[in-house]
Amino acid sequence: MTSPAVQNYLKAIYTLQENQASVTTSALAASLGVSAASATNMMKKLARAKLARRAPYRGVQLTPRGEKMALEVIRHHRLVELFLTRALAIPWESVHAEAEKIEHVISEDLEDRIAAFLGNPTRDPHGDPIPTKDGRVERLALVSLLELSPGQSATVRRVSDHNPAHLRLLTRLGLTLDARVTVLRREPTGGPLRVRVANTERALDEKLAREIWVAPTPPRPTRRANKNKV
């Protein structure tokens, strides 16, 4: 039960579980680009192997053993992505597809060597947390860029890695990790979100803005008048 197909399903279920308690067949099938029948069959196999719990019409959840296996392959994937960008200078829009191929075949020894070479990093090139060797995952309090109000500033901490064209566009716009961004205004009737990045105004459509997660800048404390001043 450790085939690449099984690992891909476990990884997809874990990722979907981050936003919902139970993963439906349709959501899992859409995430992996397979038919609902294929997803159902694999969910049954995972349940028989005690890697997932499945309830008809209610979806599937990973067991502790299934979650451990999912985190192992996610750790491989994100370490490989970071290695490819840092050591080989592969653009961040290309490393996801390459890591999908490599994550299933690297040994635990190679994983340890890559982690040591990179300085035991905690984030991948897209800002996703890299699980630790013992399965812990750092959680950051982030919000979508679309959730900010006009006038609010923030720092880009994470972006979606599923659309290479979007990542290339973010590079051109300067919206890479750790970039400072300020929301200027929202255009009416579903128009673009206007933001300022590096003193340049940019326009983002709603779909792209939802794929950018930021850490809002805390408001500056207001100064209190000195009551003892004469």
C-alpha positions, -999 to 999 in steps of 0.1 A, spaced: 0 0 0 29 24 -5 26 27 -43 28 62 -58 -9 61 -65 -17 55 -28 7 82 -17 -9 107 -41 -43 99 -26 -31 102 9 -14 135 1 -45 149 -16 -68 138 13 -45 155 38 -44 187 18 -82 188 14 -86 181 51 -68 213 60 -100 232 49 -127 206 58 -132 179 84 -142 152 59 -132 149 22 -160 141 -3 -155 118 -32 -162 146 -57 -136 169 -40 -110 142 -41 -117 132 -77 -115 168 -88 -82 174 -69 -66 144 -86 -82 147 -120 -98 112 -118 -133 98 -121 -156 96 -90 -156 58 -95 -118 56 -93 -117 78 -62 -144 56 -46 -124 24 -53 -92 39 -38 -110 52 -8 -123 16 -1 -87 3 -5 -74 29 19 -101 20 44 -93 -17 42 -56 -9 48 -65 12 79 -51 43 63 -85 61 62 -119 60 77 -148 60 52 -184 66 58 -209 63 29 -222 97 18 -200 115 44 -166 113 28 -132 101 41 -107 110 69 -72 98 73 -63 76 103 -32 85 123 -12 60 103 -25 74 70 -17 110 81 18 99 90 24 85 55 8 116 39 32 139 58 62 118 48 55 122 11 46 159 16 79 164 34 97 147 4 78 168 -21 85 202 -4 122 195 3 127 185 -33 110 217 -45 133 238 -23 164 219 -34 155 224 -71 150 261 -67 181 267 -45 206 243 -58 196 241 -95 179 276 -99 147 260 -113 119 286 -113 92 282 -87 66 277 -113 84 245 -126 94 227 -94 60 213 -84 57 191 -115 93 179 -111 88 171 -73 57 151 -81 79 127 -100 108 125 -75 89 125 -42 80 88 -45 115 74 -51 139 92 -28 152 73 2 150 84 38 188 88 38 186 111 7 158 131 24 180 136 55 209 148 33 187 172 14 173 187 46 208 191 61 221 206 28 193 232 29 198 239 66 167 221 78 142 246 63 106 251 75 90 264 43 91 254 6 95 279 -23 58 287 -23 56 292 15 40 259 23 52 244 56 77 215 54 66 188 79 93 178 104 109 144 104 85 134 133 54 147 115 49 181 131 36 209 108 40 246 116 7 266 114 8 303 105 -21 327 110 -25 338 74 -54 353 54 -61 356 17 -50 389 1 -86 393 -10 -97 395 27 -77 427 34 -95 460 35 -84 491 15 -54 507 32 -42 475 49 -7 463 44 7 428 46 36 405 38 33 377 13 39 344 31 24 317 9 11 312 -27 -7 284 -45 16 262 -65 -10 246 -87 -10 270 -117 24 277 -133 10 306 -154 -2 323 -122 33 319 -106 50 334 -136 25 363 -134 32 368 -97 69 370 -105 64 397 -130 42 416 -106 68 413 -78 44 393 -56 69 368 -44 75 355 -9 82 382 17 71 410 -6 52 439 11 19 447 -4 -8 473 4 -44 471 -8 -54 504 -24 -90 497 -35 -115 473 -50 -129 482 -84 -168 480 -84 -189 453 -101 -164 425 -97 -134 445 -110 -98 439 -101 -82 444 -67 -57 473 -69 -26 469 -48 8 486 -44 39 465 -46 74 481 -45 58 516 -51 40 503 -82 2 499 -85 -9 465 -97 -43 450 -107 -52 415 -96 -83 395 -105 -102 379 -77 -90 343 -85 -54 353 -84 -58 373 -52 -74 343 -35 -42 323 -42 -20 346 -22 -19 343 16 -5 371 36 4 381 72 -13 414 79 9 442 92 -1 451 128 -15 486 131 8 511 146 0 520 182 -15 555 186 5 580 206 -11 592 238 -9 628 248 14 634 278 -10 646 305 19 659 326 32 681 299 28 718 307 
